[in-house]
């Protein structure tokens, strides 16, 4: 049985991959940071992630691809046409390591997720305030 590696931080996670995958993960990381500068970086479920008003986006490296995952999955429906060339599941999109990453698309998806999480947080706050007023 293989023991699961536990990473203490994103640098350690990214550093565990071959150089080509590290380069791609760093590019994804930068694209996300550019669109979500206030987001907190962390390792969650054993992979790299960003949190902003809740979990924002996950990104991971593999032998033949890198991927982005998120929940809710709205972002994958909104960008369905742009993501068509890539292998997808309900919550994840895979980018092959032998092709250039769609950096602009990753940035746009991140921007969408930032707004989605901020809007959700504002709705929750407003709902909480309204419930407090009723008491």
C-alpha angles and dihedrals in degrees: 000000000000117000114232114240115233115211120208096201144001094263090057091048094050091043091059092072133078114271096260092054091044090055092052093046090051089051091051090046091053093047090053094044091050091057097035107034093160094052119114118235119223146147111253127173086002095299138089117276146163126224125203118157085341129337109336109180140337126212129189144180128228137171097271104015147020121226145200122212133183144163131242091047097216091112091063091054093046092051096035094124094048091047094048095102092057133077109256143181127188093278106018141057122199125213115196113237093226094063131064115266118248092242096174091051092049088051092050092048090051092049089052092050092049090054092043092053094042091050091049091049090050091050091050091048092049091048091049091049091049091050090050091052091054092059 
